[in-house]
Amino acid sequence: MFCFEISSSIFDAIKIIFKQFNPTKNMKKLVLILAVAVVATTSLTSCKKDYNCTCTDPFAGTTIIPINNAKKDDANTICDTQNAFYALLGGSCSLD
């Protein structure tokens, strides 16, 4: 996945930086590098992806609703809305 590739390349860059200096002599640089790494990693955890909301009801069977380029929380909200509609028909939806 794209997000994982970016995270792993950030960690590779950090490894290279650590090899270039002695952390005991350059503690301020070490703290700064770690702070940047934490911020970069946490900002990449909310990548947008494609999801499917699979809904079933007794009349139409199974329907797959694509949710493209969304965060997981947003996709859950959309699928929950669909679930409320399908529940009226005796069905249900789940996020895949």
Backbone as numpy.savetxt, mean C-alpha at the origin, in Angstrom:
# Nx Ny Nz CAx CAy CAz Cx Cy Cz
6.51 -5.36 -7.15 5.69 -4.19 -7.15 6.56 -2.95 -7.15
6.03 -1.88 -7.68 6.76 -0.64 -7.81 7.17 -0.08 -6.46
6.27 -0.09 -5.48 6.57 0.46 -4.16 7.70 -0.30 -3.49
7.68 -1.62 -3.60 8.71 -2.43 -2.98 10.06 -2.17 -3.62
10.08 -1.98 -4.94 11.33 -1.72 -5.64 11.96 -0.42 -5.17
11.15 0.61 -4.96 11.67 1.89 -4.49 12.22 1.74 -3.08
11.48 1.05 -2.21 11.93 0.85 -0.83 13.24 0.09 -0.78
13.36 -0.96 -1.58 14.60 -1.73 -1.57 15.76 -0.92 -2.12
15.54 -0.05 -3.11 16.62 0.77 -3.63 17.05 1.82 -2.61
16.12 2.29 -1.78 16.48 3.23 -0.72 17.38 2.53 0.29
17.03 1.29 0.66 17.85 0.56 1.61 19.22 0.23 1.02
19.29 -0.03 -0.28 20.59 -0.28 -0.91 21.46 0.98 -0.84
20.86 2.13 -1.05 21.61 3.39 -0.97 22.12 3.63 0.46
21.30 3.29 1.44 21.72 3.46 2.84 22.90 2.55 3.16
22.87 1.32 2.66 23.99 0.39 2.88 25.28 0.95 2.32
25.22 1.55 1.15 26.41 2.13 0.52 26.94 3.28 1.37
26.02 4.12 1.86 26.43 5.26 2.68 27.10 4.79 3.97
26.53 3.75 4.60 27.11 3.24 5.84 28.52 2.70 5.63
28.79 2.15 4.47 30.12 1.61 4.21 31.16 2.72 4.05
30.70 3.96 3.73 31.64 5.04 3.44 32.13 5.78 4.68
31.47 5.64 5.82 31.95 6.33 7.00 31.75 5.49 8.25
32.48 5.85 9.26 32.41 5.15 10.54 31.30 5.78 11.39
30.22 5.04 11.71 29.09 5.62 12.44 29.47 6.17 13.82
30.49 5.63 14.46 30.85 6.14 15.78 31.48 7.53 15.70
32.10 7.87 14.59 32.71 9.18 14.44 31.72 10.20 13.89
30.71 9.76 13.17 29.79 10.67 12.50 28.35 10.42 12.96
28.09 10.54 14.24 26.77 10.22 14.79 25.67 11.14 14.24
25.97 12.42 14.04 24.95 13.34 13.51 24.51 12.92 12.11
25.45 12.52 11.29 25.12 12.06 9.95 24.29 10.78 10.01
24.64 9.90 10.92 23.92 8.64 11.07 22.45 8.90 11.45
22.23 9.79 12.41 20.86 10.11 12.83 20.09 10.74 11.68
20.71 11.63 10.94 20.06 12.27 9.80 19.69 11.25 8.72
20.60 10.36 8.41 20.35 9.34 7.39 19.21 8.42 7.82
19.22 8.01 9.08 18.14 7.15 9.57 16.79 7.86 9.55
16.78 9.14 9.90 15.53 9.90 9.87 14.99 10.00 8.44
15.86 10.26 7.50 15.44 10.34 6.09 14.94 8.99 5.60
15.60 7.92 6.01 15.19 6.58 5.60 13.82 6.23 6.15
13.56 6.58 7.40 12.26 6.28 8.00 11.16 7.06 7.31
11.38 8.34 7.05 10.37 9.15 6.37 10.12 8.63 4.96
11.17 8.30 4.24 11.01 7.81 2.87 10.27 6.48 2.85
10.58 5.60 3.76 9.94 4.29 3.79 8.47 4.40 4.17
8.16 5.20 5.17 6.76 5.32 5.58 5.92 6.06 4.55
6.52 6.96 3.80 5.75 7.65 2.78 5.43 6.75 1.59
6.18 5.67 1.42 5.96 4.76 0.31 4.98 3.64 0.65
4.55 3.56 1.88 3.67 2.46 2.26 2.24 2.66 1.79
1.90 3.86 1.37 0.53 4.10 0.93 0.44 4.18 -0.59
1.09 3.28 -1.27 1.05 3.25 -2.73 -0.34 2.89 -3.23
-0.65 3.42 -4.37 -1.94 3.11 -4.98 -1.82 1.87 -5.84
-2.84 1.02 -5.75 -2.85 -0.24 -6.49 -4.21 -0.46 -7.11
-4.33 -1.53 -7.86 -5.61 -1.94 -8.43 -6.20 -3.04 -7.56
-7.48 -2.91 -7.26 -8.19 -3.89 -6.44 -9.43 -4.36 -7.17
-9.98 -5.48 -6.73 -11.25 -5.98 -7.24 -12.22 -6.15 -6.08
-13.42 -5.67 -6.26 -14.48 -5.87 -5.29 -15.40 -6.95 -5.89
-15.39 -8.13 -5.29 -16.18 -9.25 -5.80 -17.51 -9.30 -5.07
-18.59 -9.14 -5.83 -19.92 -9.10 -5.25 -20.75 -10.27 -5.78
-21.54 -10.85 -4.90 -22.43 -11.94 -5.30 -23.84 -11.63 -4.81
-24.80 -12.02 -5.63 -26.20 -11.93 -5.22 -26.96 -13.08 -5.86
-28.11 -13.44 -5.29 -28.82 -14.61 -5.78 -29.41 -14.45 -7.19
-29.52 -13.24 -7.68 -30.14 -13.01 -9.00 -29.13 -12.95 -10.14
-28.05 -12.18 -9.96 -27.09 -11.98 -11.04 -25.84 -12.83 -10.89
-25.68 -13.51 -9.78 -24.47 -14.31 -9.58 -23.32 -13.46 -9.07
-22.16 -13.68 -9.64 -20.95 -12.97 -9.19 -20.61 -11.84 -10.15
-20.32 -10.68 -9.57 -19.90 -9.50 -10.34 -18.59 -9.01 -9.76
-17.62 -8.75 -10.62 -16.33 -8.21 -10.19 -16.28 -6.74 -10.58
-16.09 -5.89 -9.59 -16.02 -4.45 -9.82 -14.56 -4.02 -9.66
-13.91 -3.58 -10.75 -12.51 -3.16 -10.64 -12.41 -1.79 -9.96
-11.46 -1.66 -9.06 -11.16 -0.38 -8.41 -9.70 -0.09 -8.72
-9.47 0.82 -9.63 -8.12 1.07 -10.14 -7.44 2.24 -9.44
-6.13 2.11 -9.25 -5.28 3.18 -8.75 -5.81 3.78 -7.46
-6.04 2.96 -6.45 -6.60 3.41 -5.19 -5.79 2.90 -4.01
-5.81 3.65 -2.92 -5.23 3.18 -1.67 -6.17 2.13 -1.10
-5.64 1.26 -0.24 -6.44 0.16 0.28 -7.64 0.67 1.08
-7.46 1.73 1.87 -8.57 2.27 2.64 -9.68 2.80 1.73
-9.28 3.47 0.64 -10.27 3.99 -0.31 -11.00 2.84 -1.01
-10.25 1.80 -1.37 -10.87 0.65 -2.02 -11.84 -0.05 -1.06
-11.48 -0.14 0.22 -12.39 -0.73 1.21 -13.67 0.08 1.33
-13.56 1.40 1.30 -14.74 2.26 1.39 -15.66 2.04 0.19
-15.08 1.97 -0.99 -15.88 1.75 -2.21 -16.57 0.39 -2.15
-15.82 -0.63 -1.74 -16.38 -1.97 -1.69 -17.45 -2.08 -0.58
-17.24 -1.39 0.52 -18.26 -1.38 1.58 -19.55 -0.73 1.10
-19.44 0.30 0.29 -20.62 0.95 -0.29 -21.36 -0.02 -1.20
-20.60 -0.74 -2.02 -21.21 -1.74 -2.89 -21.85 -2.85 -2.06
-21.21 -3.21 -0.96 -21.73 -4.26 -0.10 -23.09 -3.86 0.48
-23.23 -2.59 0.84 -24.52 -2.11 1.37 -25.62 -2.25 0.32
-25.31 -1.96 -0.93 -26.29 -2.10 -2.01 -26.63 -3.57 -2.25
-25.60 -4.40 -2.34 -25.83 -5.83 -2.61 -26.53 -6.53 -1.45
-26.35 -6.03 -0.23 -27.02 -6.61 0.93 -28.53 -6.46 0.81
-28.98 -5.39 0.16 -30.42 -5.20 -0.07 -30.99 -6.30 -0.96
-30.12 -6.85 -1.83 -30.55 -7.91 -2.74 -30.27 -9.30 -2.18
-29.77 -9.35 -0.97 -29.45 -10.63 -0.36 -28.07 -11.13 -0.67
-27.19 -10.25 -1.13 -25.82 -10.64 -1.48 -24.81 -9.98 -0.59
-23.56 -10.04 -1.04 -22.47 -9.42 -0.28 -21.29 -9.13 -1.21
-20.37 -8.30 -0.73 -19.17 -7.96 -1.48 -17.95 -8.09 -0.59
-16.83 -8.42 -1.21 -15.56 -8.47 -0.47 -14.45 -7.95 -1.38
-13.47 -7.33 -0.74 -12.33 -6.76 -1.47 -11.27 -7.84 -1.69
-10.82 -7.98 -2.93 -9.77 -8.95 -3.27 -8.47 -8.22 -3.50
